[in-house]
Amino acid sequence: MDNALIIRDLEPIFADILDQSDLRLAPESSASNVEGWDSLAHINLIVAIEKRYRIKFALGELQDLKNLGEMVILIQRKTRS
């Protein structure tokens, strides 16, 4: 699955958790530029993404992520193995 498809796949998850039905995401999207993406929402997003893709993130993998694009790359790596 390519980056754009994963981002489109993630949009409904983010829209639901952040309560923004018209939310559009980009690789540059991050907690600093998406309204409502606070620390509690972040935890809920991680849990929902893990459930959707049937993967588990290690804390160390998440600490250095700067934006959604980096998260997508991590999802790709985890779903290939």
mmCIF file of the N, C-alpha and C atoms, coordinates in Angstrom:
data_MODEL
# 
_entry.id   MODEL 
# 
loop_
_atom_site.group_PDB 
_atom_site.id 
_atom_site.type_symbol 
_atom_site.label_atom_id 
_atom_site.label_alt_id 
_atom_site.label_comp_id 
_atom_site.label_asym_id 
_atom_site.label_entity_id 
_atom_site.label_seq_id 
_atom_site.pdbx_PDB_ins_code 
_atom_site.Cartn_x 
_atom_site.Cartn_y 
_atom_site.Cartn_z 
_atom_site.occupancy 
_atom_site.B_iso_or_equiv 
_atom_site.pdbx_formal_charge 
_atom_site.auth_seq_id 
_atom_site.auth_comp_id 
_atom_site.auth_asym_id 
_atom_site.auth_atom_id 
_atom_site.pdbx_PDB_model_num 
ATOM 1   N N  . MET A 1 1  ? 0.849   -1.177 0.000  1.00 0.00 ? 1  MET A N  1 
ATOM 2   C CA . MET A 1 1  ? 0.000   0.000  0.000  1.00 0.00 ? 1  MET A CA 1 
ATOM 3   C C  . MET A 1 1  ? 0.896   1.242  0.000  1.00 0.00 ? 1  MET A C  1 
ATOM 4   N N  . ASP A 1 2  ? 0.610   2.176  -0.889 1.00 0.00 ? 2  ASP A N  1 
ATOM 5   C CA . ASP A 1 2  ? 1.476   3.351  -0.939 1.00 0.00 ? 2  ASP A CA 1 
ATOM 6   C C  . ASP A 1 2  ? 1.061   4.410  0.082  1.00 0.00 ? 2  ASP A C  1 
ATOM 7   N N  . ASN A 1 3  ? 1.908   5.411  0.246  1.00 0.00 ? 3  ASN A N  1 
ATOM 8   C CA . ASN A 1 3  ? 1.704   6.428  1.285  1.00 0.00 ? 3  ASN A CA 1 
ATOM 9   C C  . ASN A 1 3  ? 0.348   7.113  1.191  1.00 0.00 ? 3  ASN A C  1 
ATOM 10  N N  . ALA A 1 4  ? -0.032  7.531  -0.009 1.00 0.00 ? 4  ALA A N  1 
ATOM 11  C CA . ALA A 1 4  ? -1.297  8.252  -0.176 1.00 0.00 ? 4  ALA A CA 1 
ATOM 12  C C  . ALA A 1 4  ? -2.488  7.376  0.195  1.00 0.00 ? 4  ALA A C  1 
ATOM 13  N N  . LEU A 1 5  ? -2.435  6.102  -0.155 1.00 0.00 ? 5  LEU A N  1 
ATOM 14  C CA . LEU A 1 5  ? -3.531  5.198  0.196  1.00 0.00 ? 5  LEU A CA 1 
ATOM 15  C C  . LEU A 1 5  ? -3.627  4.995  1.706  1.00 0.00 ? 5  LEU A C  1 
ATOM 16  N N  . ILE A 1 6  ? -2.504  4.872  2.361  1.00 0.00 ? 6  ILE A N  1 
ATOM 17  C CA . ILE A 1 6  ? -2.518  4.706  3.817  1.00 0.00 ? 6  ILE A CA 1 
ATOM 18  C C  . ILE A 1 6  ? -3.077  5.970  4.471  1.00 0.00 ? 6  ILE A C  1 
ATOM 19  N N  . ILE A 1 7  ? -2.656  7.132  3.992  1.00 0.00 ? 7  ILE A N  1 
ATOM 20  C CA . ILE A 1 7  ? -3.181  8.381  4.569  1.00 0.00 ? 7  ILE A CA 1 
ATOM 21  C C  . ILE A 1 7  ? -4.692  8.452  4.380  1.00 0.00 ? 7  ILE A C  1 
ATOM 22  N N  . ARG A 1 8  ? -5.192  8.103  3.200  1.00 0.00 ? 8  ARG A N  1 
ATOM 23  C CA . ARG A 1 8  ? -6.645  8.100  2.974  1.00 0.00 ? 8  ARG A CA 1 
ATOM 24  C C  . ARG A 1 8  ? -7.334  7.085  3.886  1.00 0.00 ? 8  ARG A C  1 
ATOM 25  N N  . ASP A 1 9  ? -6.671  5.961  4.130  1.00 0.00 ? 9  ASP A N  1 
ATOM 26  C CA . ASP A 1 9  ? -7.211  4.933  5.006  1.00 0.00 ? 9  ASP A CA 1 
ATOM 27  C C  . ASP A 1 9  ? -7.261  5.421  6.459  1.00 0.00 ? 9  ASP A C  1 
ATOM 28  N N  . LEU A 1 10 ? -6.302  6.259  6.834  1.00 0.00 ? 10 LEU A N  1 
ATOM 29  C CA . LEU A 1 10 ? -6.237  6.785  8.200  1.00 0.00 ? 10 LEU A CA 1 
ATOM 30  C C  . LEU A 1 10 ? -7.204  7.950  8.444  1.00 0.00 ? 10 LEU A C  1 
ATOM 31  N N  . GLU A 1 11 ? -7.605  8.643  7.396  1.00 0.00 ? 11 GLU A N  1 
ATOM 32  C CA . GLU A 1 11 ? -8.452  9.830  7.574  1.00 0.00 ? 11 GLU A CA 1 
ATOM 33  C C  . GLU A 1 11 ? -9.724  9.565  8.368  1.00 0.00 ? 11 GLU A C  1 
ATOM 34  N N  . PRO A 1 12 ? -10.474 8.479  8.095  1.00 0.00 ? 12 PRO A N  1 
ATOM 35  C CA . PRO A 1 12 ? -11.679 8.244  8.906  1.00 0.00 ? 12 PRO A CA 1 
ATOM 36  C C  . PRO A 1 12 ? -11.377 7.976  10.382 1.00 0.00 ? 12 PRO A C  1 
ATOM 37  N N  . ILE A 1 13 ? -10.251 7.343  10.654 1.00 0.00 ? 13 ILE A N  1 
ATOM 38  C CA . ILE A 1 13 ? -9.851  7.078  12.040 1.00 0.00 ? 13 ILE A CA 1 
ATOM 39  C C  . ILE A 1 13 ? -9.576  8.402  12.741 1.00 0.00 ? 13 ILE A C  1 
ATOM 40  N N  . PHE A 1 14 ? -8.768  9.249  12.112 1.00 0.00 ? 14 PHE A N  1 
ATOM 41  C CA . PHE A 1 14 ? -8.447  10.557 12.684 1.00 0.00 ? 14 PHE A CA 1 
ATOM 42  C C  . PHE A 1 14 ? -9.704  11.421 12.806 1.00 0.00 ? 14 PHE A C  1 
ATOM 43  N N  . ALA A 1 15 ? -10.546 11.410 11.769 1.00 0.00 ? 15 ALA A N  1 
ATOM 44  C CA . ALA A 1 15 ? -11.769 12.220 11.784 1.00 0.00 ? 15 ALA A CA 1 
ATOM 45  C C  . ALA A 1 15 ? -12.672 11.821 12.944 1.00 0.00 ? 15 ALA A C  1 
ATOM 46  N N  . ASP A 1 16 ? -12.774 10.524 13.195 1.00 0.00 ? 16 ASP A N  1 
ATOM 47  C CA . ASP A 1 16 ? -13.624 10.037 14.279 1.00 0.00 ? 16 ASP A CA 1 
ATOM 48  C C  . ASP A 1 16 ? -13.046 10.420 15.638 1.00 0.00 ? 16 ASP A C  1 
ATOM 49  N N  . ILE A 1 17 ? -11.777 10.151 15.848 1.00 0.00 ? 17 ILE A N  1 
ATOM 50  C CA . ILE A 1 17 ? -11.159 10.420 17.151 1.00 0.00 ? 17 ILE A CA 1 
ATOM 51  C C  . ILE A 1 17 ? -11.052 11.913 17.429 1.00 0.00 ? 17 ILE A C  1 
ATOM 52  N N  . LEU A 1 18 ? -10.746 12.698 16.386 1.00 0.00 ? 18 LEU A N  1 
ATOM 53  C CA . LEU A 1 18 ? -10.604 14.144 16.574 1.00 0.00 ? 18 LEU A CA 1 
ATOM 54  C C  . LEU A 1 18 ? -11.924 14.883 16.377 1.00 0.00 ? 18 LEU A C  1 
ATOM 55  N N  . ASP A 1 19 ? -12.987 14.135 16.066 1.00 0.00 ? 19 ASP A N  1 
ATOM 56  C CA . ASP A 1 19 ? -14.329 14.694 15.881 1.00 0.00 ? 19 ASP A CA 1 
ATOM 57  C C  . ASP A 1 19 ? -14.337 15.815 14.835 1.00 0.00 ? 19 ASP A C  1 
ATOM 58  N N  . GLN A 1 20 ? -13.731 15.501 13.683 1.00 0.00 ? 20 GLN A N  1 
ATOM 59  C CA . GLN A 1 20 ? -13.663 16.449 12.562 1.00 0.00 ? 20 GLN A CA 1 
ATOM 60  C C  . GLN A 1 20 ? -14.037 15.703 11.283 1.00 0.00 ? 20 GLN A C  1 
ATOM 61  N N  . SER A 1 21 ? -15.297 15.721 10.925 1.00 0.00 ? 21 SER A N  1 
ATOM 62  C CA . SER A 1 21 ? -15.780 14.927 9.801  1.00 0.00 ? 21 SER A CA 1 
ATOM 63  C C  . SER A 1 21 ? -15.151 15.321 8.466  1.00 0.00 ? 21 SER A C  1 
ATOM 64  N N  . ASP A 1 22 ? -14.707 16.549 8.317  1.00 0.00 ? 22 ASP A N  1 
ATOM 65  C CA . ASP A 1 22 ? -14.133 16.996 7.052  1.00 0.00 ? 22 ASP A CA 1 
ATOM 66  C C  . ASP A 1 22 ? -12.598 17.043 7.077  1.00 0.00 ? 22 ASP A C  1 
ATOM 67  N N  . LEU A 1 23 ? -11.984 16.340 7.997  1.00 0.00 ? 23 LEU A N  1 
ATOM 68  C CA . LEU A 1 23 ? -10.532 16.359 8.159  1.00 0.00 ? 23 LEU A CA 1 
ATOM 69  C C  . LEU A 1 23 ? -9.830  15.786 6.936  1.00 0.00 ? 23 LEU A C  1 
ATOM 70  N N  . ARG A 1 24 ? -8.818  16.491 6.467  1.00 0.00 ? 24 ARG A N  1 
ATOM 71  C CA . ARG A 1 24 ? -7.957  16.014 5.387  1.00 0.00 ? 24 ARG A CA 1 
ATOM 72  C C  . ARG A 1 24 ? -6.532  16.000 5.919  1.00 0.00 ? 24 ARG A C  1 
ATOM 73  N N  . LEU A 1 25 ? -5.878  14.875 5.730  1.00 0.00 ? 25 LEU A N  1 
ATOM 74  C CA . LEU A 1 25 ? -4.525  14.701 6.242  1.00 0.00 ? 25 LEU A CA 1 
ATOM 75  C C  . LEU A 1 25 ? -3.509  14.748 5.112  1.00 0.00 ? 25 LEU A C  1 
ATOM 76  N N  . ALA A 1 26 ? -2.290  15.080 5.469  1.00 0.00 ? 26 ALA A N  1 
ATOM 77  C CA . ALA A 1 26 ? -1.162  15.106 4.539  1.00 0.00 ? 26 ALA A CA 1 
ATOM 78  C C  . ALA A 1 26 ? 0.045   14.528 5.263  1.00 0.00 ? 26 ALA A C  1 
ATOM 79  N N  . PRO A 1 27 ? 1.087   14.176 4.532  1.00 0.00 ? 27 PRO A N  1 
ATOM 80  C CA . PRO A 1 27 ? 2.281   13.650 5.199  1.00 0.00 ? 27 PRO A CA 1 
ATOM 81  C C  . PRO A 1 27 ? 2.833   14.600 6.256  1.00 0.00 ? 27 PRO A C  1 
ATOM 82  N N  . GLU A 1 28 ? 2.632   15.896 6.082  1.00 0.00 ? 28 GLU A N  1 
ATOM 83  C CA . GLU A 1 28 ? 3.145   16.895 7.019  1.00 0.00 ? 28 GLU A CA 1 
ATOM 84  C C  . GLU A 1 28 ? 2.243   17.088 8.246  1.00 0.00 ? 28 GLU A C  1 
ATOM 85  N N  . SER A 1 29 ? 1.080   16.449 8.257  1.00 0.00 ? 29 SER A N  1 
ATOM 86  C CA . SER A 1 29 ? 0.155   16.604 9.387  1.00 0.00 ? 29 SER A CA 1 
ATOM 87  C C  . SER A 1 29 ? 0.814   16.111 10.670 1.00 0.00 ? 29 SER A C  1 
ATOM 88  N N  . SER A 1 30 ? 0.607   16.881 11.745 1.00 0.00 ? 30 SER A N  1 
ATOM 89  C CA . SER A 1 30 ? 1.173   16.514 13.048 1.00 0.00 ? 30 SER A CA 1 
ATOM 90  C C  . SER A 1 30 ? 0.305   17.129 14.137 1.00 0.00 ? 30 SER A C  1 
ATOM 91  N N  . ALA A 1 31 ? 0.622   16.791 15.366 1.00 0.00 ? 31 ALA A N  1 
ATOM 92  C CA . ALA A 1 31 ? -0.133  17.337 16.491 1.00 0.00 ? 31 ALA A CA 1 
ATOM 93  C C  . ALA A 1 31 ? -0.039  18.857 16.537 1.00 0.00 ? 31 ALA A C  1 
ATOM 94  N N  . SER A 1 32 ? 1.022   19.413 16.004 1.00 0.00 ? 32 SER A N  1 
ATOM 95  C CA . SER A 1 32 ? 1.183   20.872 16.062 1.00 0.00 ? 32 SER A CA 1 
ATOM 96  C C  . SER A 1 32 ? 0.342   21.609 15.021 1.00 0.00 ? 32 SER A C  1 
ATOM 97  N N  . ASN A 1 33 ? -0.155  20.907 13.991 1.00 0.00 ? 33 ASN A N  1 
ATOM 98  C CA . ASN A 1 33 ? -0.934  21.609 12.978 1.00 0.00 ? 33 ASN A CA 1 
ATOM 99  C C  . ASN A 1 33 ? -2.303  21.000 12.688 1.00 0.00 ? 33 ASN A C  1 
ATOM 100 N N  . VAL A 1 34 ? -2.731  20.043 13.519 1.00 0.00 ? 34 VAL A N  1 
ATOM 101 C CA . VAL A 1 34 ? -4.068  19.464 13.381 1.00 0.00 ? 34 VAL A CA 1 
ATOM 102 C C  . VAL A 1 34 ? -4.844  19.738 14.661 1.00 0.00 ? 34 VAL A C  1 
ATOM 103 N N  . GLU A 1 35 ? -5.928  20.447 14.519 1.00 0.00 ? 35 GLU A N  1 
ATOM 104 C CA . GLU A 1 35 ? -6.741  20.833 15.669 1.00 0.00 ? 35 GLU A CA 1 
ATOM 105 C C  . GLU A 1 35 ? -7.258  19.596 16.415 1.00 0.00 ? 35 GLU A C  1 
ATOM 106 N N  . GLY A 1 36 ? -7.132  19.616 17.726 1.00 0.00 ? 36 GLY A N  1 
ATOM 107 C CA . GLY A 1 36 ? -7.654  18.541 18.560 1.00 0.00 ? 36 GLY A CA 1 
ATOM 108 C C  . GLY A 1 36 ? -6.702  17.374 18.781 1.00 0.00 ? 36 GLY A C  1 
ATOM 109 N N  . TRP A 1 37 ? -5.558  17.381 18.111 1.00 0.00 ? 37 TRP A N  1 
ATOM 110 C CA . TRP A 1 37 ? -4.600  16.284 18.244 1.00 0.00 ? 37 TRP A CA 1 
ATOM 111 C C  . TRP A 1 37 ? -3.719  16.561 19.458 1.00 0.00 ? 37 TRP A C  1 
ATOM 112 N N  . ASP A 1 38 ? -4.246  16.221 20.618 1.00 0.00 ? 38 ASP A N  1 
ATOM 113 C CA . ASP A 1 38 ? -3.511  16.413 21.862 1.00 0.00 ? 38 ASP A CA 1 
ATOM 114 C C  . ASP A 1 38 ? -2.988  15.058 22.347 1.00 0.00 ? 38 ASP A C  1 
ATOM 115 N N  . SER A 1 39 ? -2.441  15.033 23.541 1.00 0.00 ? 39 SER A N  1 
ATOM 116 C CA . SER A 1 39 ? -1.810  13.800 24.029 1.00 0.00 ? 39 SER A CA 1 
ATOM 117 C C  . SER A 1 39 ? -2.809  12.659 24.211 1.00 0.00 ? 39 SER A C  1 
ATOM 118 N N  . LEU A 1 40 ? -4.006  12.952 24.689 1.00 0.00 ? 40 LEU A N  1 
ATOM 119 C CA . LEU A 1 40 ? -5.019  11.906 24.849 1.00 0.00 ? 40 LEU A CA 1 
ATOM 120 C C  . LEU A 1 40 ? -5.481  11.396 23.489 1.00 0.00 ? 40 LEU A C  1 
ATOM 121 N N  . ALA A 1 41 ? -5.723  12.304 22.570 1.00 0.00 ? 41 ALA A N  1 
ATOM 122 C CA . ALA A 1 41 ? -6.107  11.901 21.212 1.00 0.00 ? 41 ALA A CA 1 
ATOM 123 C C  . ALA A 1 41 ? -5.000  11.053 20.584 1.00 0.00 ? 41 ALA A C  1 
ATOM 124 N N  . HIS A 1 42 ? -3.757  11.411 20.846 1.00 0.00 ? 42 HIS A N  1 
ATOM 125 C CA . HIS A 1 42 ? -2.622  10.674 20.283 1.00 0.00 ? 42 HIS A CA 1 
ATOM 126 C C  . HIS A 1 42 ? -2.651  9.214  20.739 1.00 0.00 ? 42 HIS A C  1 
ATOM 127 N N  . ILE A 1 43 ? -2.899  8.995  22.006 1.00 0.00 ? 43 ILE A N  1 
ATOM 128 C CA . ILE A 1 43 ? -2.987  7.621  22.522 1.00 0.00 ? 43 ILE A CA 1 
ATOM 129 C C  . ILE A 1 43 ? -4.120  6.877  21.834 1.00 0.00 ? 43 ILE A C  1 
ATOM 130 N N  . ASN A 1 44 ? -5.271  7.521  21.717 1.00 0.00 ? 44 ASN A N  1 
ATOM 131 C CA . ASN A 1 44 ? -6.416  6.890  21.060 1.00 0.00 ? 44 ASN A CA 1 
ATOM 132 C C  . ASN A 1 44 ? -6.134  6.600  19.588 1.00 0.00 ? 44 ASN A C  1 
ATOM 133 N N  . LEU A 1 45 ? -5.419  7.506  18.928 1.00 0.00 ? 45 LEU A N  1 
ATOM 134 C CA . LEU A 1 45 ? -5.050  7.287  17.525 1.00 0.00 ? 45 LEU A CA 1 
ATOM 135 C C  . LEU A 1 45 ? -4.126  6.082  17.390 1.00 0.00 ? 45 LEU A C  1 
ATOM 136 N N  . ILE A 1 46 ? -3.131  5.989  18.257 1.00 0.00 ? 46 ILE A N  1 
ATOM 137 C CA . ILE A 1 46 ? -2.183  4.864  18.201 1.00 0.00 ? 46 ILE A CA 1 
ATOM 138 C C  . ILE A 1 46 ? -2.918  3.543  18.400 1.00 0.00 ? 46 ILE A C  1 
ATOM 139 N N  . VAL A 1 47 ? -3.796  3.485  19.383 1.00 0.00 ? 47 VAL A N  1 
ATOM 140 C CA . VAL A 1 47 ? -4.557  2.254  19.650 1.00 0.00 ? 47 VAL A CA 1 
ATOM 141 C C  . VAL A 1 47 ? -5.414  1.892  18.442 1.00 0.00 ? 47 VAL A C  1 
ATOM 142 N N  . ALA A 1 48 ? -6.080  2.873  17.851 1.00 0.00 ? 48 ALA A N  1 
ATOM 143 C CA . ALA A 1 48 ? -6.939  2.615  16.692 1.00 0.00 ? 48 ALA A CA 1 
ATOM 144 C C  . ALA A 1 48 ? -6.124  2.163  15.484 1.00 0.00 ? 48 ALA A C  1 
ATOM 145 N N  . ILE A 1 49 ? -4.960  2.757  15.279 1.00 0.00 ? 49 ILE A N  1 
ATOM 146 C CA . ILE A 1 49 ? -4.099  2.374  14.155 1.00 0.00 ? 49 ILE A CA 1 
ATOM 147 C C  . ILE A 1 49 ? -3.569  0.957  14.361 1.00 0.00 ? 49 ILE A C  1 
ATOM 148 N N  . GLU A 1 50 ? -3.160  0.645  15.580 1.00 0.00 ? 50 GLU A N  1 
ATOM 149 C CA . GLU A 1 50 ? -2.691  -0.720 15.869 1.00 0.00 ? 50 GLU A CA 1 
ATOM 150 C C  . GLU A 1 50 ? -3.801  -1.731 15.589 1.00 0.00 ? 50 GLU A C  1 
ATOM 151 N N  . LYS A 1 51 ? -5.000  -1.410 15.985 1.00 0.00 ? 51 LYS A N  1 
ATOM 152 C CA . LYS A 1 51 ? -6.129  -2.317 15.770 1.00 0.00 ? 51 LYS A CA 1 
ATOM 153 C C  . LYS A 1 51 ? -6.429  -2.455 14.281 1.00 0.00 ? 51 LYS A C  1 
ATOM 154 N N  . ARG A 1 52 ? -6.456  -1.347 13.563 1.00 0.00 ? 52 ARG A N  1 
ATOM 155 C CA . ARG A 1 52 ? -6.785  -1.353 12.131 1.00 0.00 ? 52 ARG A CA 1 
ATOM 156 C C  . ARG A 1 52 ? -5.797  -2.198 11.334 1.00 0.00 ? 52 ARG A C  1 
ATOM 157 N N  . TYR A 1 53 ? -4.513  -2.047 11.633 1.00 0.00 ? 53 TYR A N  1 
ATOM 158 C CA . TYR A 1 53 ? -3.479  -2.741 10.863 1.00 0.00 ? 53 TYR A CA 1 
ATOM 159 C C  . TYR A 1 53 ? -2.970  -4.010 11.534 1.00 0.00 ? 53 TYR A C  1 
ATOM 160 N N  . ARG A 1 54 ? -3.516  -4.323 12.704 1.00 0.00 ? 54 ARG A N  1 
ATOM 161 C CA . ARG A 1 54 ? -3.115  -5.521 13.462 1.00 0.00 ? 54 ARG A CA 1 
ATOM 162 C C  . ARG A 1 54 ? -1.603  -5.551 13.688 1.00 0.00 ? 54 ARG A C  1 
ATOM 163 N N  . ILE A 1 55 ? -1.120  -4.419 14.199 1.00 0.00 ? 55 ILE A N  1 
ATOM 164 C CA . ILE A 1 55 ? 0.302   -4.272 14.508 1.00 0.00 ? 55 ILE A CA 1 
ATOM 165 C C  . ILE A 1 55 ? 0.436   -3.719 15.919 1.00 0.00 ? 55 ILE A C  1 
ATOM 166 N N  . LYS A 1 56 ? 1.650   -3.742 16.442 1.00 0.00 ? 56 LYS A N  1 
ATOM 167 C CA . LYS A 1 56 ? 1.956   -3.137 17.736 1.00 0.00 ? 56 LYS A CA 1 
ATOM 168 C C  . LYS A 1 56 ? 3.182   -2.252 17.568 1.00 0.00 ? 56 LYS A C  1 
ATOM 169 N N  . PHE A 1 57 ? 3.087   -1.055 18.126 1.00 0.00 ? 57 PHE A N  1 
ATOM 170 C CA . PHE A 1 57 ? 4.216   -0.139 18.108 1.00 0.00 ? 57 PHE A CA 1 
ATOM 171 C C  . PHE A 1 57 ? 4.953   -0.226 19.435 1.00 0.00 ? 57 PHE A C  1 
ATOM 172 N N  . ALA A 1 58 ? 6.260   -0.203 19.379 1.00 0.00 ? 58 ALA A N  1 
ATOM 173 C CA . ALA A 1 58 ? 7.069   -0.082 20.589 1.00 0.00 ? 58 ALA A CA 1 
ATOM 174 C C  . ALA A 1 58 ? 7.173   1.403  20.911 1.00 0.00 ? 58 ALA A C  1 
ATOM 175 N N  . LEU A 1 59 ? 7.271   1.723  22.185 1.00 0.00 ? 59 LEU A N  1 
ATOM 176 C CA . LEU A 1 59 ? 7.348   3.123  22.598 1.00 0.00 ? 59 LEU A CA 1 
ATOM 177 C C  . LEU A 1 59 ? 8.485   3.852  21.884 1.00 0.00 ? 59 LEU A C  1 
ATOM 178 N N  . GLY A 1 60 ? 9.623   3.210  21.777 1.00 0.00 ? 60 GLY A N  1 
ATOM 179 C CA . GLY A 1 60 ? 10.771  3.819  21.122 1.00 0.00 ? 60 GLY A CA 1 
ATOM 180 C C  . GLY A 1 60 ? 10.519  4.160  19.664 1.00 0.00 ? 60 GLY A C  1 
ATOM 181 N N  . GLU A 1 61 ? 9.659   3.381  18.998 1.00 0.00 ? 61 GLU A N  1 
ATOM 182 C CA . GLU A 1 61 ? 9.339   3.656  17.599 1.00 0.00 ? 61 GLU A CA 1 
ATOM 183 C C  . GLU A 1 61 ? 8.515   4.934  17.457 1.00 0.00 ? 61 GLU A C  1 
ATOM 184 N N  . LEU A 1 62 ? 7.715   5.226  18.442 1.00 0.00 ? 62 LEU A N  1 
ATOM 185 C CA . LEU A 1 62 ? 6.798   6.363  18.367 1.00 0.00 ? 62 LEU A CA 1 
ATOM 186 C C  . LEU A 1 62 ? 7.426   7.676  18.825 1.00 0.00 ? 62 LEU A C  1 
ATOM 187 N N  . GLN A 1 63 ? 8.412   7.605  19.687 1.00 0.00 ? 63 GLN A N  1 
ATOM 188 C CA . GLN A 1 63 ? 8.973   8.804  20.300 1.00 0.00 ? 63 GLN A CA 1 
ATOM 189 C C  . GLN A 1 63 ? 9.579   9.783  19.308 1.00 0.00 ? 63 GLN A C  1 
ATOM 190 N N  . ASP A 1 64 ? 10.173  9.287  18.247 1.00 0.00 ? 64 ASP A N  1 
ATOM 191 C CA . ASP A 1 64 ? 10.891  10.164 17.326 1.00 0.00 ? 64 ASP A CA 1 
ATOM 192 C C  . ASP A 1 64 ? 10.080  10.572 16.097 1.00 0.00 ? 64 ASP A C  1 
ATOM 193 N N  . LEU A 1 65 ? 8.829   10.102 15.991 1.00 0.00 ? 65 LEU A N  1 
ATOM 194 C CA . LEU A 1 65 ? 8.017   10.455 14.830 1.00 0.00 ? 65 LEU A CA 1 
ATOM 195 C C  . LEU A 1 65 ? 7.687   11.942 14.856 1.00 0.00 ? 65 LEU A C  1 
ATOM 196 N N  . LYS A 1 66 ? 7.870   12.605 13.722 1.00 0.00 ? 66 LYS A N  1 
ATOM 197 C CA . LYS A 1 66 ? 7.628   14.043 13.643 1.00 0.00 ? 66 LYS A CA 1 
ATOM 198 C C  . LYS A 1 66 ? 6.302   14.392 12.983 1.00 0.00 ? 66 LYS A C  1 
ATOM 199 N N  . ASN A 1 67 ? 5.780   13.469 12.137 1.00 0.00 ? 67 ASN A N  1 
ATOM 200 C CA . ASN A 1 67 ? 4.547   13.781 11.418 1.00 0.00 ? 67 ASN A CA 1 
ATOM 201 C C  . ASN A 1 67 ? 3.894   12.492 10.912 1.00 0.00 ? 67 ASN A C  1 
ATOM 202 N N  . LEU A 1 68 ? 2.771   12.665 10.253 1.00 0.00 ? 68 LEU A N  1 
ATOM 203 C CA . LEU A 1 68 ? 2.017   11.518 9.764  1.00 0.00 ? 68 LEU A CA 1 
ATOM 204 C C  . LEU A 1 68 ? 2.795   10.745 8.696  1.00 0.00 ? 68 LEU A C  1 
ATOM 205 N N  . GLY A 1 69 ? 3.563   11.450 7.882  1.00 0.00 ? 69 GLY A N  1 
ATOM 206 C CA . GLY A 1 69 ? 4.363   10.779 6.858  1.00 0.00 ? 69 GLY A CA 1 
ATOM 207 C C  . GLY A 1 69 ? 5.313   9.761  7.452  1.00 0.00 ? 69 GLY A C  1 
ATOM 208 N N  . GLU A 1 70 ? 5.947   10.109 8.560  1.00 0.00 ? 70 GLU A N  1 
ATOM 209 C CA . GLU A 1 70 ? 6.852   9.173  9.230  1.00 0.00 ? 70 GLU A CA 1 
ATOM 210 C C  . GLU A 1 70 ? 6.074   8.007  9.835  1.00 0.00 ? 70 GLU A C  1 
ATOM 211 N N  . MET A 1 71 ? 4.851   8.270  10.321 1.00 0.00 ? 71 MET A N  1 
ATOM 212 C CA . MET A 1 71 ? 4.001   7.202  10.847 1.00 0.00 ? 71 MET A CA 1 
ATOM 213 C C  . MET A 1 71 ? 3.628   6.230  9.729  1.00 0.00 ? 71 MET A C  1 
ATOM 214 N N  . VAL A 1 72 ? 3.320   6.753  8.560  1.00 0.00 ? 72 VAL A N  1 
ATOM 215 C CA . VAL A 1 72 ? 2.962   5.916  7.424  1.00 0.00 ? 72 VAL A CA 1 
ATOM 216 C C  . VAL A 1 72 ? 4.126   4.992  7.057  1.00 0.00 ? 72 VAL A C  1 
ATOM 217 N N  . ILE A 1 73 ? 5.338   5.511  7.049  1.00 0.00 ? 73 ILE A N  1 
ATOM 218 C CA . ILE A 1 73 ? 6.514   4.690  6.755  1.00 0.00 ? 73 ILE A CA 1 
ATOM 219 C C  . ILE A 1 73 ? 6.661   3.576  7.785  1.00 0.00 ? 73 ILE A C  1 
ATOM 220 N N  . LEU A 1 74 ? 6.420   3.899  9.038  1.00 0.00 ? 74 LEU A N  1 
ATOM 221 C CA . LEU A 1 74 ? 6.485   2.890  10.099 1.00 0.00 ? 74 LEU A CA 1 
ATOM 222 C C  . LEU A 1 74 ? 5.392   1.835  9.911  1.00 0.00 ? 74 LEU A C  1 
ATOM 223 N N  . ILE A 1 75 ? 4.191   2.250  9.550  1.00 0.00 ? 75 ILE A N  1 
ATOM 224 C CA . ILE A 1 75 ? 3.097   1.300  9.286  1.00 0.00 ? 75 ILE A CA 1 
ATOM 225 C C  . ILE A 1 75 ? 3.485   0.373  8.137  1.00 0.00 ? 75 ILE A C  1 
ATOM 226 N N  . GLN A 1 76 ? 4.051   0.941  7.070  1.00 0.00 ? 76 GLN A N  1 
ATOM 227 C CA . GLN A 1 76 ? 4.477   0.126  5.939  1.00 0.00 ? 76 GLN A CA 1 
ATOM 228 C C  . GLN A 1 76 ? 5.502   -0.923 6.363  1.00 0.00 ? 76 GLN A C  1 
ATOM 229 N N  . ARG A 1 77 ? 6.483   -0.505 7.150  1.00 0.00 ? 77 ARG A N  1 
ATOM 230 C CA . ARG A 1 77 ? 7.512   -1.445 7.616  1.00 0.00 ? 77 ARG A CA 1 
ATOM 231 C C  . ARG A 1 77 ? 6.891   -2.575 8.433  1.00 0.00 ? 77 ARG A C  1 
ATOM 232 N N  . LYS A 1 78 ? 5.981   -2.220 9.330  1.00 0.00 ? 78 LYS A N  1 
ATOM 233 C CA . LYS A 1 78 ? 5.387   -3.228 10.221 1.00 0.00 ? 78 LYS A CA 1 
ATOM 234 C C  . LYS A 1 78 ? 4.425   -4.161 9.495  1.00 0.00 ? 78 LYS A C  1 
ATOM 235 N N  . THR A 1 79 ? 3.772   -3.682 8.462  1.00 0.00 ? 79 THR A N  1 
ATOM 236 C CA . THR A 1 79 ? 2.816   -4.544 7.760  1.00 0.00 ? 79 THR A CA 1 
ATOM 237 C C  . THR A 1 79 ? 3.492   -5.428 6.727  1.00 0.00 ? 79 THR A C  1 
ATOM 238 N N  . ARG A 1 80 ? 4.730   -5.156 6.388  1.00 0.00 ? 80 ARG A N  1 
ATOM 239 C CA . ARG A 1 80 ? 5.479   -6.004 5.459  1.00 0.00 ? 80 ARG A CA 1 
ATOM 240 C C  . ARG A 1 80 ? 6.040   -7.242 6.138  1.00 0.00 ? 80 ARG A C  1 
ATOM 241 N N  . SER A 1 81 ? 6.299   -7.138 7.445  1.00 0.00 ? 81 SER A N  1 
ATOM 242 C CA . SER A 1 81 ? 6.944   -8.270 8.125  1.00 0.00 ? 81 SER A CA 1 
ATOM 243 C C  . SER A 1 81 ? 5.949   -9.224 8.720  1.00 0.00 ? 81 SER A C  1 
# 
